[in-house]
Amino acid sequence: LTVQVNKPGAAVNKNMYGLFFEDINFAADGGLYPELVKNKSFETDARLMGWRALGGGANLDTYAVRNEQGINNQNNSHYLRLTTRNGAGGEAGIENEGFRGMGVKQGSEYKLSFYARRGAGDVGGLTATIVGQRGETLGQVAVSGFTNEWKQYTAVLKSTGTQNKAHLKLVLSGTGTVDLDVVSLFPKDTWNQRPNGLRTDLVQLLKDMKPGFLRFPGGCIVEGRTLSERYQWKETIGDVTARLPMINRWNMEFRHRSTPDYYQSFGLGFFEYFQLSEDIGAEPLPILNVGMACQYNSGELAPMGTASTKGGPNAGETAPHNHATDDPSLDMFIQDALDLIEFANGPVSSTWGAKRAAMGHPAPFNLKMIGVGNEQWGPQYLERYVPFAKAVKAKYPNIDLVSSAGPSPDGELFDTASKRLGELKADYIDEHYYAKADWFRAHADRYDKYARGGPKIFAGEYAAQSVNTGSPENKNTWDCAISEAAFMTGLERNADVVGMASYAPLFANVDAWQWTPDLIWFDNLNSYGSPSYYVQKLYALNKGTKVLPVTMPGGAKNGTDNLFASAVTDEPTGEVVVKLVNYSTSPRPVSINLAGAKGLGKTGRAQTMASDDLQTQNSLKEPKKLAPQESTFAMKGSTLSYTLAPNSFTVLRVPAK
Ligand code: AHR
């Protein structure tokens, strides 16, 4: 191979290799958002989802959800009423199952909080217990002082054991009636020790990737199966207790339970997404609904203009509204986008900037781009995209717009809508491809012939499928990951048009997933990166600053004989970085002529992922079975001689002038 060190080409976008976050596979509640209590406010459609009366309710006369004089009538009207049964002998109270159990760690502290109001009788308090799988007590605290007014009570429980599937039990002290609401058990140890913070091991895995951007909140949940189930960012900010939960779009695809139990609590809402982006050094990339529900489902469309009569939140209005009665028009979606930019970037004196400041972040989040629709296409998309884009660009000309494209990995680069988006001078087109592993190797040249001068590409969702897209049998094998690595040589080589890329989906709970494969897997305590995670990480940590031309042996096409390569220069470190994929069962010696280099270091550094078995996977038991291994190698003159391991992805770094 020859790498033209003296002919640096296109600059690598500093946002390259980012993250796609969607609340699928329990990625938010039961995952990144570490609230341990499920359905803490009794606001889900099945009001008692996640709760159970102790002893089958034998010691309670009343175990019912009511909504008169709740703690917050508009957004959190429901609460639980309990009345003890006269003469009953056993414990009267309730327990919460958590998200497939609750993960607690020995010595760690958990903040219990709840609202209580005493009714007739003498229920003066309750005892909260973290209960282990064998019924043992892992932590206990008594709370007292209930009055006949709603009041919040807090206490801290310290766990004496480490368990993945504990649960919370609340036993009433005394007899009579008590009302309870917003029952929360939240780990004190969160990312940056924030009270409503995120799970530390999962944020660490994200941060370790040095992601260029964070795309949120999806994915299909942006659209919803119907418009009333779309994601509405204004309902996800402000007081956490006033965020109204909504059935998760992925609940229907749930493979482990027959009754609905997957909601979005929105405890992880837009403010928290912006804060997470800042914490991990990623540019925020919110994807907004453009007035269209998922075209695979209802395909419901918002009428053009201002046709809405029932209304939703207008500019300056904070109150969330009932998801089901909403009847939005396109102008509302446009207004939501304009308000979001003000929420992220506006001065504290502005309506929405003030709300950001009130949540503890007076400084702007410096939002630079938004996505207009997720995975949408056709004339209805264009009809809505045009006024949407016009309004946003008129007010915020410096905000880049990421336009949507229909998923069609095997079709032409663009559908009709995308061609028109080019004419409309869209900044980015968001392409998605979920396809079998061999498709990724066969399409490493996908962007070599892409027209220059038009919209850039955001490869916004991609993942090699070991079986078939949508198959629950898909696994995160090395075959998938190495094929993605091969494909990504083409993303890197075409840095002049490919500006951003992200694998999807990001997270999956091992006990509660709907989609495979996924980048990072976790249970209630532990997590691990798949081989694809380490491929993404190697690209992100070695993305360099400018592309260097690579000529393959004998002038062959990249990918011939299952050898794939790309190269960049990394100006701050003064190194040449070469990425090589050997998709073959034999070791492959390569000689790389670093042409035009004025001086080369004597020692280079290699990071290698390799496995003889293409079916290798990582797991909770073997989290790093396949992860990059570091080594050094000696340079001889201007030729780099290296033997690539069978089935390997290798990143070579050589100091070069
Ligand atoms: O990543 C899973 C889903 O795949 C996303 O929600 C959607 O955009 C795509 O169809």
Boltz pocket constraint, residues with backbone or C-beta under 6 A from the ligand:
constraints:
  - pocket:
      binder: B
      contacts: [[A, 22], [A, 24], [A, 218], [A, 219], [A, 220], [A, 221], [A, 374], [A, 375], [A, 432], [A, 461], [A, 504], [A, 505], [A, 515]]
      max_distance: 6.0
